[in-house]
Amino acid sequence: MAHLYKCTKCDNYTLNPKICPKCGGPVSDPKPPKYSPQDKYGVYRRKAKRASINV
Ligand SMILES: [Zn+2]
């Protein structure tokens, strides 16, 4: 399946990973693979665990 990028200017979806072929604006990955929300929740989990031990 092809990876789609989204233009930040005109919201056009394109296969071009760098620029939008429609308006020449910058594109962004709608689902950035670097971002991991699980790490954020992991912090809260560890805090909650520590709190329960202290009680
Ligand atoms: Zn565009």
mmCIF file of the protein (N, C-alpha, C, O) and its ligand, coordinates in Angstrom:
data_MODEL
# 
_entry.id   MODEL 
# 
loop_
_entity.id 
_entity.type 
_entity.pdbx_number_of_molecules 
1 polymer     1 
2 non-polymer 1 
# 
_entity_poly.entity_id                      1 
_entity_poly.type                           'polypeptide(L)' 
_entity_poly.nstd_linkage                   no 
_entity_poly.nstd_monomer                   no 
_entity_poly.pdbx_seq_one_letter_code       MAHLYKCTKCDNYTLNPKICPKCGGPVSDPKPPKYSPQDKYGVYRRKAKRASINV 
_entity_poly.pdbx_seq_one_letter_code_can   MAHLYKCTKCDNYTLNPKICPKCGGPVSDPKPPKYSPQDKYGVYRRKAKRASINV 
_entity_poly.pdbx_strand_id                 A 
# 
loop_
_entity_poly_seq.entity_id 
_entity_poly_seq.num 
_entity_poly_seq.mon_id 
_entity_poly_seq.hetero 
1 1  MET n 
1 2  ALA n 
1 3  HIS n 
1 4  LEU n 
1 5  TYR n 
1 6  LYS n 
1 7  CYS n 
1 8  THR n 
1 9  LYS n 
1 10 CYS n 
1 11 ASP n 
1 12 ASN n 
1 13 TYR n 
1 14 THR n 
1 15 LEU n 
1 16 ASN n 
1 17 PRO n 
1 18 LYS n 
1 19 ILE n 
1 20 CYS n 
1 21 PRO n 
1 22 LYS n 
1 23 CYS n 
1 24 GLY n 
1 25 GLY n 
1 26 PRO n 
1 27 VAL n 
1 28 SER n 
1 29 ASP n 
1 30 PRO n 
1 31 LYS n 
1 32 PRO n 
1 33 PRO n 
1 34 LYS n 
1 35 TYR n 
1 36 SER n 
1 37 PRO n 
1 38 GLN n 
1 39 ASP n 
1 40 LYS n 
1 41 TYR n 
1 42 GLY n 
1 43 VAL n 
1 44 TYR n 
1 45 ARG n 
1 46 ARG n 
1 47 LYS n 
1 48 ALA n 
1 49 LYS n 
1 50 ARG n 
1 51 ALA n 
1 52 SER n 
1 53 ILE n 
1 54 ASN n 
1 55 VAL n 
# 
loop_
_struct_asym.id 
_struct_asym.entity_id 
A 1 
B 2 
# 
loop_
_chem_comp.id 
_chem_comp.type 
_chem_comp.mon_nstd_flag 
ALA 'L-peptide linking' y 
ARG 'L-peptide linking' y 
ASN 'L-peptide linking' y 
ASP 'L-peptide linking' y 
CYS 'L-peptide linking' y 
GLN 'L-peptide linking' y 
GLY 'peptide linking'   y 
HIS 'L-peptide linking' y 
ILE 'L-peptide linking' y 
LEU 'L-peptide linking' y 
LYS 'L-peptide linking' y 
MET 'L-peptide linking' y 
PRO 'L-peptide linking' y 
SER 'L-peptide linking' y 
THR 'L-peptide linking' y 
TYR 'L-peptide linking' y 
VAL 'L-peptide linking' y 
ZN  non-polymer         . 
# 
_pdbx_entity_nonpoly.entity_id   2 
_pdbx_entity_nonpoly.name        ? 
_pdbx_entity_nonpoly.comp_id     ZN 
# 
_pdbx_nonpoly_scheme.asym_id         B 
_pdbx_nonpoly_scheme.entity_id       2 
_pdbx_nonpoly_scheme.mon_id          ZN 
_pdbx_nonpoly_scheme.ndb_seq_num     1 
_pdbx_nonpoly_scheme.pdb_seq_num     101 
_pdbx_nonpoly_scheme.auth_seq_num    101 
_pdbx_nonpoly_scheme.pdb_mon_id      ZN 
_pdbx_nonpoly_scheme.auth_mon_id     ZN 
_pdbx_nonpoly_scheme.pdb_strand_id   A 
_pdbx_nonpoly_scheme.pdb_ins_code    . 
# 
loop_
_atom_site.group_PDB 
_atom_site.id 
_atom_site.type_symbol 
_atom_site.label_atom_id 
_atom_site.label_alt_id 
_atom_site.label_comp_id 
_atom_site.label_asym_id 
_atom_site.label_entity_id 
_atom_site.label_seq_id 
_atom_site.pdbx_PDB_ins_code 
_atom_site.Cartn_x 
_atom_site.Cartn_y 
_atom_site.Cartn_z 
_atom_site.occupancy 
_atom_site.B_iso_or_equiv 
_atom_site.pdbx_formal_charge 
_atom_site.auth_seq_id 
_atom_site.auth_comp_id 
_atom_site.auth_asym_id 
_atom_site.auth_atom_id 
_atom_site.pdbx_PDB_model_num 
ATOM   1   N  N  . MET A 1 1  ? 0.848  -1.200 0.000  1.00 0.00 ? 1   MET A N  1 
ATOM   2   C  CA . MET A 1 1  ? 0.000  0.000  0.000  1.00 0.00 ? 1   MET A CA 1 
ATOM   3   C  C  . MET A 1 1  ? 0.878  1.243  0.000  1.00 0.00 ? 1   MET A C  1 
ATOM   4   O  O  . MET A 1 1  ? 1.834  1.327  0.771  1.00 0.00 ? 1   MET A O  1 
ATOM   5   N  N  . ALA A 1 2  ? 0.568  2.191  -0.843 1.00 0.00 ? 2   ALA A N  1 
ATOM   6   C  CA . ALA A 1 2  ? 1.378  3.400  -0.974 1.00 0.00 ? 2   ALA A CA 1 
ATOM   7   C  C  . ALA A 1 2  ? 1.220  4.304  0.243  1.00 0.00 ? 2   ALA A C  1 
ATOM   8   O  O  . ALA A 1 2  ? 0.153  4.382  0.852  1.00 0.00 ? 2   ALA A O  1 
ATOM   9   N  N  . HIS A 1 3  ? 2.299  4.975  0.571  1.00 0.00 ? 3   HIS A N  1 
ATOM   10  C  CA . HIS A 1 3  ? 2.264  5.878  1.720  1.00 0.00 ? 3   HIS A CA 1 
ATOM   11  C  C  . HIS A 1 3  ? 1.843  7.271  1.273  1.00 0.00 ? 3   HIS A C  1 
ATOM   12  O  O  . HIS A 1 3  ? 2.415  7.837  0.341  1.00 0.00 ? 3   HIS A O  1 
ATOM   13  N  N  . LEU A 1 4  ? 0.855  7.805  1.936  1.00 0.00 ? 4   LEU A N  1 
ATOM   14  C  CA . LEU A 1 4  ? 0.348  9.113  1.554  1.00 0.00 ? 4   LEU A CA 1 
ATOM   15  C  C  . LEU A 1 4  ? 0.876  10.208 2.469  1.00 0.00 ? 4   LEU A C  1 
ATOM   16  O  O  . LEU A 1 4  ? 1.007  10.026 3.680  1.00 0.00 ? 4   LEU A O  1 
ATOM   17  N  N  . TYR A 1 5  ? 1.171  11.337 1.865  1.00 0.00 ? 5   TYR A N  1 
ATOM   18  C  CA . TYR A 1 5  ? 1.556  12.521 2.627  1.00 0.00 ? 5   TYR A CA 1 
ATOM   19  C  C  . TYR A 1 5  ? 0.510  13.592 2.419  1.00 0.00 ? 5   TYR A C  1 
ATOM   20  O  O  . TYR A 1 5  ? -0.174 13.622 1.396  1.00 0.00 ? 5   TYR A O  1 
ATOM   21  N  N  . LYS A 1 6  ? 0.392  14.480 3.407  1.00 0.00 ? 6   LYS A N  1 
ATOM   22  C  CA . LYS A 1 6  ? -0.634 15.514 3.321  1.00 0.00 ? 6   LYS A CA 1 
ATOM   23  C  C  . LYS A 1 6  ? 0.007  16.889 3.249  1.00 0.00 ? 6   LYS A C  1 
ATOM   24  O  O  . LYS A 1 6  ? 0.896  17.213 4.036  1.00 0.00 ? 6   LYS A O  1 
ATOM   25  N  N  . CYS A 1 7  ? -0.454 17.700 2.293  1.00 0.00 ? 7   CYS A N  1 
ATOM   26  C  CA . CYS A 1 7  ? 0.065  19.057 2.145  1.00 0.00 ? 7   CYS A CA 1 
ATOM   27  C  C  . CYS A 1 7  ? -0.402 19.921 3.331  1.00 0.00 ? 7   CYS A C  1 
ATOM   28  O  O  . CYS A 1 7  ? -1.568 19.884 3.725  1.00 0.00 ? 7   CYS A O  1 
ATOM   29  N  N  . THR A 1 8  ? 0.539  20.694 3.885  1.00 0.00 ? 8   THR A N  1 
ATOM   30  C  CA . THR A 1 8  ? 0.184  21.532 5.029  1.00 0.00 ? 8   THR A CA 1 
ATOM   31  C  C  . THR A 1 8  ? -0.489 22.824 4.586  1.00 0.00 ? 8   THR A C  1 
ATOM   32  O  O  . THR A 1 8  ? -1.040 23.556 5.409  1.00 0.00 ? 8   THR A O  1 
ATOM   33  N  N  . LYS A 1 9  ? -0.444 23.106 3.275  1.00 0.00 ? 9   LYS A N  1 
ATOM   34  C  CA . LYS A 1 9  ? -1.043 24.346 2.764  1.00 0.00 ? 9   LYS A CA 1 
ATOM   35  C  C  . LYS A 1 9  ? -2.467 24.145 2.269  1.00 0.00 ? 9   LYS A C  1 
ATOM   36  O  O  . LYS A 1 9  ? -3.390 24.848 2.684  1.00 0.00 ? 9   LYS A O  1 
ATOM   37  N  N  . CYS A 1 10 ? -2.635 23.150 1.352  1.00 0.00 ? 10  CYS A N  1 
ATOM   38  C  CA . CYS A 1 10 ? -3.944 22.998 0.716  1.00 0.00 ? 10  CYS A CA 1 
ATOM   39  C  C  . CYS A 1 10 ? -4.639 21.692 1.125  1.00 0.00 ? 10  CYS A C  1 
ATOM   40  O  O  . CYS A 1 10 ? -5.710 21.365 0.615  1.00 0.00 ? 10  CYS A O  1 
ATOM   41  N  N  . ASP A 1 11 ? -4.015 20.955 2.049  1.00 0.00 ? 11  ASP A N  1 
ATOM   42  C  CA . ASP A 1 11 ? -4.597 19.692 2.540  1.00 0.00 ? 11  ASP A CA 1 
ATOM   43  C  C  . ASP A 1 11 ? -4.768 18.650 1.438  1.00 0.00 ? 11  ASP A C  1 
ATOM   44  O  O  . ASP A 1 11 ? -5.620 17.767 1.536  1.00 0.00 ? 11  ASP A O  1 
ATOM   45  N  N  . ASN A 1 12 ? -3.958 18.757 0.394  1.00 0.00 ? 12  ASN A N  1 
ATOM   46  C  CA . ASN A 1 12 ? -4.000 17.782 -0.687 1.00 0.00 ? 12  ASN A CA 1 
ATOM   47  C  C  . ASN A 1 12 ? -3.161 16.566 -0.314 1.00 0.00 ? 12  ASN A C  1 
ATOM   48  O  O  . ASN A 1 12 ? -2.057 16.710 0.212  1.00 0.00 ? 12  ASN A O  1 
ATOM   49  N  N  . TYR A 1 13 ? -3.675 15.375 -0.580 1.00 0.00 ? 13  TYR A N  1 
ATOM   50  C  CA . TYR A 1 13 ? -2.915 14.158 -0.319 1.00 0.00 ? 13  TYR A CA 1 
ATOM   51  C  C  . TYR A 1 13 ? -2.079 13.799 -1.527 1.00 0.00 ? 13  TYR A C  1 
ATOM   52  O  O  . TYR A 1 13 ? -2.563 13.826 -2.659 1.00 0.00 ? 13  TYR A O  1 
ATOM   53  N  N  . THR A 1 14 ? -0.807 13.459 -1.284 1.00 0.00 ? 14  THR A N  1 
ATOM   54  C  CA . THR A 1 14 ? 0.103  13.167 -2.379 1.00 0.00 ? 14  THR A CA 1 
ATOM   55  C  C  . THR A 1 14 ? 1.054  12.052 -2.011 1.00 0.00 ? 14  THR A C  1 
ATOM   56  O  O  . THR A 1 14 ? 1.262  11.756 -0.834 1.00 0.00 ? 14  THR A O  1 
ATOM   57  N  N  . LEU A 1 15 ? 1.640  11.425 -3.047 1.00 0.00 ? 15  LEU A N  1 
ATOM   58  C  CA . LEU A 1 15 ? 2.646  10.393 -2.821 1.00 0.00 ? 15  LEU A CA 1 
ATOM   59  C  C  . LEU A 1 15 ? 4.029  11.008 -2.688 1.00 0.00 ? 15  LEU A C  1 
ATOM   60  O  O  . LEU A 1 15 ? 4.975  10.339 -2.274 1.00 0.00 ? 15  LEU A O  1 
ATOM   61  N  N  . ASN A 1 16 ? 4.144  12.289 -3.041 1.00 0.00 ? 16  ASN A N  1 
ATOM   62  C  CA . ASN A 1 16 ? 5.425  12.980 -2.960 1.00 0.00 ? 16  ASN A CA 1 
ATOM   63  C  C  . ASN A 1 16 ? 5.764  13.285 -1.500 1.00 0.00 ? 16  ASN A C  1 
ATOM   64  O  O  . ASN A 1 16 ? 5.006  13.985 -0.829 1.00 0.00 ? 16  ASN A O  1 
ATOM   65  N  N  . PRO A 1 17 ? 6.897  12.770 -0.996 1.00 0.00 ? 17  PRO A N  1 
ATOM   66  C  CA . PRO A 1 17 ? 7.233  12.930 0.422  1.00 0.00 ? 17  PRO A CA 1 
ATOM   67  C  C  . PRO A 1 17 ? 7.812  14.297 0.752  1.00 0.00 ? 17  PRO A C  1 
ATOM   68  O  O  . PRO A 1 17 ? 8.051  14.593 1.923  1.00 0.00 ? 17  PRO A O  1 
ATOM   69  N  N  . LYS A 1 18 ? 8.046  15.148 -0.264 1.00 0.00 ? 18  LYS A N  1 
ATOM   70  C  CA . LYS A 1 18 ? 8.717  16.426 0.020  1.00 0.00 ? 18  LYS A CA 1 
ATOM   71  C  C  . LYS A 1 18 ? 7.841  17.639 -0.254 1.00 0.00 ? 18  LYS A C  1 
ATOM   72  O  O  . LYS A 1 18 ? 7.636  18.475 0.626  1.00 0.00 ? 18  LYS A O  1 
ATOM   73  N  N  . ILE A 1 19 ? 7.313  17.736 -1.503 1.00 0.00 ? 19  ILE A N  1 
ATOM   74  C  CA . ILE A 1 19 ? 6.506  18.913 -1.826 1.00 0.00 ? 19  ILE A CA 1 
ATOM   75  C  C  . ILE A 1 19 ? 5.182  18.506 -2.457 1.00 0.00 ? 19  ILE A C  1 
ATOM   76  O  O  . ILE A 1 19 ? 5.064  17.446 -3.071 1.00 0.00 ? 19  ILE A O  1 
ATOM   77  N  N  . CYS A 1 20 ? 4.207  19.360 -2.293 1.00 0.00 ? 20  CYS A N  1 
ATOM   78  C  CA . CYS A 1 20 ? 2.896  19.135 -2.877 1.00 0.00 ? 20  CYS A CA 1 
ATOM   79  C  C  . CYS A 1 20 ? 2.941  19.459 -4.370 1.00 0.00 ? 20  CYS A C  1 
ATOM   80  O  O  . CYS A 1 20 ? 3.318  20.573 -4.735 1.00 0.00 ? 20  CYS A O  1 
ATOM   81  N  N  . PRO A 1 21 ? 2.568  18.520 -5.243 1.00 0.00 ? 21  PRO A N  1 
ATOM   82  C  CA . PRO A 1 21 ? 2.594  18.756 -6.685 1.00 0.00 ? 21  PRO A CA 1 
ATOM   83  C  C  . PRO A 1 21 ? 1.515  19.740 -7.123 1.00 0.00 ? 21  PRO A C  1 
ATOM   84  O  O  . PRO A 1 21 ? 1.553  20.256 -8.240 1.00 0.00 ? 21  PRO A O  1 
ATOM   85  N  N  . LYS A 1 22 ? 0.571  19.994 -6.252 1.00 0.00 ? 22  LYS A N  1 
ATOM   86  C  CA . LYS A 1 22 ? -0.548 20.868 -6.586 1.00 0.00 ? 22  LYS A CA 1 
ATOM   87  C  C  . LYS A 1 22 ? -0.202 22.339 -6.374 1.00 0.00 ? 22  LYS A C  1 
ATOM   88  O  O  . LYS A 1 22 ? -0.421 23.174 -7.251 1.00 0.00 ? 22  LYS A O  1 
ATOM   89  N  N  . CYS A 1 23 ? 0.349  22.647 -5.178 1.00 0.00 ? 23  CYS A N  1 
ATOM   90  C  CA . CYS A 1 23 ? 0.620  24.044 -4.857 1.00 0.00 ? 23  CYS A CA 1 
ATOM   91  C  C  . CYS A 1 23 ? 2.089  24.292 -4.522 1.00 0.00 ? 23  CYS A C  1 
ATOM   92  O  O  . CYS A 1 23 ? 2.491  25.441 -4.335 1.00 0.00 ? 23  CYS A O  1 
ATOM   93  N  N  . GLY A 1 24 ? 2.900  23.226 -4.445 1.00 0.00 ? 24  GLY A N  1 
ATOM   94  C  CA . GLY A 1 24 ? 4.326  23.406 -4.170 1.00 0.00 ? 24  GLY A CA 1 
ATOM   95  C  C  . GLY A 1 24 ? 4.632  23.611 -2.700 1.00 0.00 ? 24  GLY A C  1 
ATOM   96  O  O  . GLY A 1 24 ? 5.771  23.900 -2.332 1.00 0.00 ? 24  GLY A O  1 
ATOM   97  N  N  . GLY A 1 25 ? 3.618  23.464 -1.854 1.00 0.00 ? 25  GLY A N  1 
ATOM   98  C  CA . GLY A 1 25 ? 3.818  23.654 -0.421 1.00 0.00 ? 25  GLY A CA 1 
ATOM   99  C  C  . GLY A 1 25 ? 4.437  22.433 0.225  1.00 0.00 ? 25  GLY A C  1 
ATOM   100 O  O  . GLY A 1 25 ? 4.524  21.373 -0.394 1.00 0.00 ? 25  GLY A O  1 
ATOM   101 N  N  . PRO A 1 26 ? 4.867  22.577 1.470  1.00 0.00 ? 26  PRO A N  1 
ATOM   102 C  CA . PRO A 1 26 ? 5.467  21.458 2.209  1.00 0.00 ? 26  PRO A CA 1 
ATOM   103 C  C  . PRO A 1 26 ? 4.410  20.431 2.610  1.00 0.00 ? 26  PRO A C  1 
ATOM   104 O  O  . PRO A 1 26 ? 3.266  20.775 2.909  1.00 0.00 ? 26  PRO A O  1 
ATOM   105 N  N  . VAL A 1 27 ? 4.821  19.161 2.609  1.00 0.00 ? 27  VAL A N  1 
ATOM   106 C  CA . VAL A 1 27 ? 3.902  18.103 3.019  1.00 0.00 ? 27  VAL A CA 1 
ATOM   107 C  C  . VAL A 1 27 ? 4.361  17.519 4.354  1.00 0.00 ? 27  VAL A C  1 
ATOM   108 O  O  . VAL A 1 27 ? 5.529  17.620 4.728  1.00 0.00 ? 27  VAL A O  1 
ATOM   109 N  N  . SER A 1 28 ? 3.436  16.921 5.042  1.00 0.00 ? 28  SER A N  1 
ATOM   110 C  CA . SER A 1 28 ? 3.777  16.288 6.303  1.00 0.00 ? 28  SER A CA 1 
ATOM   111 C  C  . SER A 1 28 ? 3.155  14.906 6.373  1.00 0.00 ? 28  SER A C  1 
ATOM   112 O  O  . SER A 1 28 ? 2.134  14.633 5.741  1.00 0.00 ? 28  SER A O  1 
ATOM   113 N  N  . ASP A 1 29 ? 3.782  14.047 7.146  1.00 0.00 ? 29  ASP A N  1 
ATOM   114 C  CA . ASP A 1 29 ? 3.248  12.705 7.319  1.00 0.00 ? 29  ASP A CA 1 
ATOM   115 C  C  . ASP A 1 29 ? 2.092  12.772 8.298  1.00 0.00 ? 29  ASP A C  1 
ATOM   116 O  O  . ASP A 1 29 ? 2.284  13.185 9.441  1.00 0.00 ? 29  ASP A O  1 
ATOM   117 N  N  . PRO A 1 30 ? 0.887  12.373 7.878  1.00 0.00 ? 30  PRO A N  1 
ATOM   118 C  CA . PRO A 1 30 ? -0.273 12.425 8.780  1.00 0.00 ? 30  PRO A CA 1 
ATOM   119 C  C  . PRO A 1 30 ? -0.085 11.535 10.004 1.00 0.00 ? 30  PRO A C  1 
ATOM   120 O  O  . PRO A 1 30 ? -0.652 11.803 11.064 1.00 0.00 ? 30  PRO A O  1 
ATOM   121 N  N  . LYS A 1 31 ? 0.722  10.463 9.856  1.00 0.00 ? 31  LYS A N  1 
ATOM   122 C  CA . LYS A 1 31 ? 0.965  9.558  10.977 1.00 0.00 ? 31  LYS A CA 1 
ATOM   123 C  C  . LYS A 1 31 ? 2.464  9.416  11.198 1.00 0.00 ? 31  LYS A C  1 
ATOM   124 O  O  . LYS A 1 31 ? 3.070  8.456  10.722 1.00 0.00 ? 31  LYS A O  1 
ATOM   125 N  N  . PRO A 1 32 ? 3.071  10.360 11.914 1.00 0.00 ? 32  PRO A N  1 
ATOM   126 C  CA . PRO A 1 32 ? 4.522  10.314 12.129 1.00 0.00 ? 32  PRO A CA 1 
ATOM   127 C  C  . PRO A 1 32 ? 4.923  9.068  12.912 1.00 0.00 ? 32  PRO A C  1 
ATOM   128 O  O  . PRO A 1 32 ? 4.438  8.853  14.023 1.00 0.00 ? 32  PRO A O  1 
ATOM   129 N  N  . PRO A 1 33 ? 5.816  8.233  12.336 1.00 0.00 ? 33  PRO A N  1 
ATOM   130 C  CA . PRO A 1 33 ? 6.219  6.996  13.003 1.00 0.00 ? 33  PRO A CA 1 
ATOM   131 C  C  . PRO A 1 33 ? 7.092  7.240  14.226 1.00 0.00 ? 33  PRO A C  1 
ATOM   132 O  O  . PRO A 1 33 ? 7.199  6.372  15.092 1.00 0.00 ? 33  PRO A O  1 
ATOM   133 N  N  . LYS A 1 34 ? 7.721  8.420  14.308 1.00 0.00 ? 34  LYS A N  1 
ATOM   134 C  CA . LYS A 1 34 ? 8.606  8.714  15.447 1.00 0.00 ? 34  LYS A CA 1 
ATOM   135 C  C  . LYS A 1 34 ? 7.795  8.887  16.727 1.00 0.00 ? 34  LYS A C  1 
ATOM   136 O  O  . LYS A 1 34 ? 8.234  8.487  17.805 1.00 0.00 ? 34  LYS A O  1 
ATOM   137 N  N  . TYR A 1 35 ? 6.642  9.467  16.608 1.00 0.00 ? 35  TYR A N  1 
ATOM   138 C  CA . TYR A 1 35 ? 5.842  9.783  17.791 1.00 0.00 ? 35  TYR A CA 1 
ATOM   139 C  C  . TYR A 1 35 ? 5.240  8.514  18.393 1.00 0.00 ? 35  TYR A C  1 
ATOM   140 O  O  . TYR A 1 35 ? 4.551  7.756  17.710 1.00 0.00 ? 35  TYR A O  1 
ATOM   141 N  N  . SER A 1 36 ? 5.502  8.302  19.644 1.00 0.00 ? 36  SER A N  1 
ATOM   142 C  CA . SER A 1 36 ? 4.978  7.120  20.310 1.00 0.00 ? 36  SER A CA 1 
ATOM   143 C  C  . SER A 1 36 ? 4.222  7.506  21.572 1.00 0.00 ? 36  SER A C  1 
ATOM   144 O  O  . SER A 1 36 ? 4.830  7.809  22.599 1.00 0.00 ? 36  SER A O  1 
ATOM   145 N  N  . PRO A 1 37 ? 2.902  7.496  21.494 1.00 0.00 ? 37  PRO A N  1 
ATOM   146 C  CA . PRO A 1 37 ? 2.095  7.892  22.657 1.00 0.00 ? 37  PRO A CA 1 
ATOM   147 C  C  . PRO A 1 37 ? 2.210  6.890  23.794 1.00 0.00 ? 37  PRO A C  1 
ATOM   148 O  O  . PRO A 1 37 ? 1.863  7.202  24.933 1.00 0.00 ? 37  PRO A O  1 
ATOM   149 N  N  . GLN A 1 38 ? 2.690  5.701  23.498 1.00 0.00 ? 38  GLN A N  1 
ATOM   150 C  CA . GLN A 1 38 ? 2.792  4.674  24.533 1.00 0.00 ? 38  GLN A CA 1 
ATOM   151 C  C  . GLN A 1 38 ? 3.810  5.071  25.597 1.00 0.00 ? 38  GLN A C  1 
ATOM   152 O  O  . GLN A 1 38 ? 3.638  4.747  26.772 1.00 0.00 ? 38  GLN A O  1 
ATOM   153 N  N  . ASP A 1 39 ? 4.873  5.774  25.191 1.00 0.00 ? 39  ASP A N  1 
ATOM   154 C  CA . ASP A 1 39 ? 5.881  6.220  26.157 1.00 0.00 ? 39  ASP A CA 1 
ATOM   155 C  C  . ASP A 1 39 ? 5.262  7.168  27.172 1.00 0.00 ? 39  ASP A C  1 
ATOM   156 O  O  . ASP A 1 39 ? 5.551  7.097  28.366 1.00 0.00 ? 39  ASP A O  1 
ATOM   157 N  N  . LYS A 1 40 ? 4.407  8.058  26.678 1.00 0.00 ? 40  LYS A N  1 
ATOM   158 C  CA . LYS A 1 40 ? 3.773  9.042  27.553 1.00 0.00 ? 40  LYS A CA 1 
ATOM   159 C  C  . LYS A 1 40 ? 2.912  8.338  28.610 1.00 0.00 ? 40  LYS A C  1 
ATOM   160 O  O  . LYS A 1 40 ? 2.949  8.671  29.794 1.00 0.00 ? 40  LYS A O  1 
ATOM   161 N  N  . TYR A 1 41 ? 2.158  7.379  28.150 1.00 0.00 ? 41  TYR A N  1 
ATOM   162 C  CA . TYR A 1 41 ? 1.300  6.655  29.093 1.00 0.00 ? 41  TYR A CA 1 
ATOM   163 C  C  . TYR A 1 41 ? 2.134  5.799  30.037 1.00 0.00 ? 41  TYR A C  1 
ATOM   164 O  O  . TYR A 1 41 ? 1.731  5.543  31.172 1.00 0.00 ? 41  TYR A O  1 
ATOM   165 N  N  . GLY A 1 42 ? 3.301  5.355  29.564 1.00 0.00 ? 42  GLY A N  1 
ATOM   166 C  CA . GLY A 1 42 ? 4.180  4.556  30.407 1.00 0.00 ? 42  GLY A CA 1 
ATOM   167 C  C  . GLY A 1 42 ? 4.632  5.333  31.632 1.00 0.00 ? 42  GLY A C  1 
ATOM   168 O  O  . GLY A 1 42 ? 4.750  4.777  32.724 1.00 0.00 ? 42  GLY A O  1 
ATOM   169 N  N  . VAL A 1 43 ? 4.886  6.641  31.440 1.00 0.00 ? 43  VAL A N  1 
ATOM   170 C  CA . VAL A 1 43 ? 5.283  7.494  32.569 1.00 0.00 ? 43  VAL A CA 1 
ATOM   171 C  C  . VAL A 1 43 ? 4.186  7.540  33.613 1.00 0.00 ? 43  VAL A C  1 
ATOM   172 O  O  . VAL A 1 43 ? 4.446  7.417  34.810 1.00 0.00 ? 43  VAL A O  1 
ATOM   173 N  N  . TYR A 1 44 ? 2.973  7.717  33.157 1.00 0.00 ? 44  TYR A N  1 
ATOM   174 C  CA . TYR A 1 44 ? 1.843  7.790  34.098 1.00 0.00 ? 44  TYR A CA 1 
ATOM   175 C  C  . TYR A 1 44 ? 1.656  6.453  34.815 1.00 0.00 ? 44  TYR A C  1 
ATOM   176 O  O  . TYR A 1 44 ? 1.341  6.401  36.004 1.00 0.00 ? 44  TYR A O  1 
ATOM   177 N  N  . ARG A 1 45 ? 1.860  5.372  34.053 1.00 0.00 ? 45  ARG A N  1 
ATOM   178 C  CA . ARG A 1 45 ? 1.714  4.041  34.660 1.00 0.00 ? 45  ARG A CA 1 
ATOM   179 C  C  . ARG A 1 45 ? 2.739  3.842  35.778 1.00 0.00 ? 45  ARG A C  1 
ATOM   180 O  O  . ARG A 1 45 ? 2.411  3.335  36.851 1.00 0.00 ? 45  ARG A O  1 
ATOM   181 N  N  . ARG A 1 46 ? 3.977  4.247  35.513 1.00 0.00 ? 46  ARG A N  1 
ATOM   182 C  CA . ARG A 1 46 ? 5.020  4.080  36.525 1.00 0.00 ? 46  ARG A CA 1 
ATOM   183 C  C  . ARG A 1 46 ? 4.726  4.947  37.740 1.00 0.00 ? 46  ARG A C  1 
ATOM   184 O  O  . ARG A 1 46 ? 4.925  4.517  38.877 1.00 0.00 ? 46  ARG A O  1 
ATOM   185 N  N  . LYS A 1 47 ? 4.252  6.168  37.503 1.00 0.00 ? 47  LYS A N  1 
ATOM   186 C  CA . LYS A 1 47 ? 3.914  7.052  38.622 1.00 0.00 ? 47  LYS A CA 1 
ATOM   187 C  C  . LYS A 1 47 ? 2.801  6.457  39.463 1.00 0.00 ? 47  LYS A C  1 
ATOM   188 O  O  . LYS A 1 47 ? 2.858  6.472  40.693 1.00 0.00 ? 47  LYS A O  1 
ATOM   189 N  N  . ALA A 1 48 ? 1.793  5.936  38.791 1.00 0.00 ? 48  ALA A N  1 
ATOM   190 C  CA . ALA A 1 48 ? 0.647  5.357  39.493 1.00 0.00 ? 48  ALA A CA 1 
ATOM   191 C  C  . ALA A 1 48 ? 1.087  4.141  40.311 1.00 0.00 ? 48  ALA A C  1 
ATOM   192 O  O  . ALA A 1 48 ? 0.617  3.923  41.427 1.00 0.00 ? 48  ALA A O  1 
ATOM   193 N  N  . LYS A 1 49 ? 1.991  3.364  39.738 1.00 0.00 ? 49  LYS A N  1 
ATOM   194 C  CA . LYS A 1 49 ? 2.463  2.163  40.419 1.00 0.00 ? 49  LYS A CA 1 
ATOM   195 C  C  . LYS A 1 49 ? 3.236  2.561  41.693 1.00 0.00 ? 49  LYS A C  1 
ATOM   196 O  O  . LYS A 1 49 ? 3.047  1.975  42.759 1.00 0.00 ? 49  LYS A O  1 
ATOM   197 N  N  . ARG A 1 50 ? 4.110  3.574  41.549 1.00 0.00 ? 50  ARG A N  1 
ATOM   198 C  CA . ARG A 1 50 ? 4.894  4.018  42.689 1.00 0.00 ? 50  ARG A CA 1 
ATOM   199 C  C  . ARG A 1 50 ? 3.980  4.545  43.802 1.00 0.00 ? 50  ARG A C  1 
ATOM   200 O  O  . ARG A 1 50 ? 4.196  4.280  44.985 1.00 0.00 ? 50  ARG A O  1 
ATOM   201 N  N  . ALA A 1 51 ? 2.951  5.301  43.387 1.00 0.00 ? 51  ALA A N  1 
ATOM   202 C  CA . ALA A 1 51 ? 2.016  5.867  44.359 1.00 0.00 ? 51  ALA A CA 1 
ATOM   203 C  C  . ALA A 1 51 ? 1.292  4.778  45.118 1.00 0.00 ? 51  ALA A C  1 
ATOM   204 O  O  . ALA A 1 51 ? 1.080  4.892  46.325 1.00 0.00 ? 51  ALA A O  1 
ATOM   205 N  N  . SER A 1 52 ? 0.914  3.728  44.421 1.00 0.00 ? 52  SER A N  1 
ATOM   206 C  CA . SER A 1 52 ? 0.169  2.652  45.090 1.00 0.00 ? 52  SER A CA 1 
ATOM   207 C  C  . SER A 1 52 ? 1.073  1.897  46.066 1.00 0.00 ? 52  SER A C  1 
ATOM   208 O  O  . SER A 1 52 ? 0.610  1.392  47.088 1.00 0.00 ? 52  SER A O  1 
ATOM   209 N  N  . ILE A 1 53 ? 2.364  1.826  45.742 1.00 0.00 ? 53  ILE A N  1 
ATOM   210 C  CA . ILE A 1 53 ? 3.306  1.146  46.647 1.00 0.00 ? 53  ILE A CA 1 
ATOM   211 C  C  . ILE A 1 53 ? 3.488  1.956  47.932 1.00 0.00 ? 53  ILE A C  1 
ATOM   212 O  O  . ILE A 1 53 ? 3.552  1.401  49.030 1.00 0.00 ? 53  ILE A O  1 
ATOM   213 N  N  . ASN A 1 54 ? 3.572  3.295  47.770 1.00 0.00 ? 54  ASN A N  1 
ATOM   214 C  CA . ASN A 1 54 ? 3.756  4.161  48.928 1.00 0.00 ? 54  ASN A CA 1 
ATOM   215 C  C  . ASN A 1 54 ? 2.558  4.102  49.872 1.00 0.00 ? 54  ASN A C  1 
ATOM   216 O  O  . ASN A 1 54 ? 2.702  4.254  51.085 1.00 0.00 ? 54  ASN A O  1 
ATOM   217 N  N  . VAL A 1 55 ? 1.382  3.880  49.304 1.00 0.00 ? 55  VAL A N  1 
ATOM   218 C  CA . VAL A 1 55 ? 0.196  3.791  50.157 1.00 0.00 ? 55  VAL A CA 1 
ATOM   219 C  C  . VAL A 1 55 ? 0.183  2.418  50.822 1.00 0.00 ? 55  VAL A C  1 
ATOM   220 O  O  . VAL A 1 55 ? -0.729 2.113  51.591 1.00 0.00 ? 55  VAL A O  1 
HETATM 221 ZN ZN . ZN  B 2 .  ? -0.687 21.749 -1.594 1.00 0.00 2 101 ZN  A ZN 1 
# 
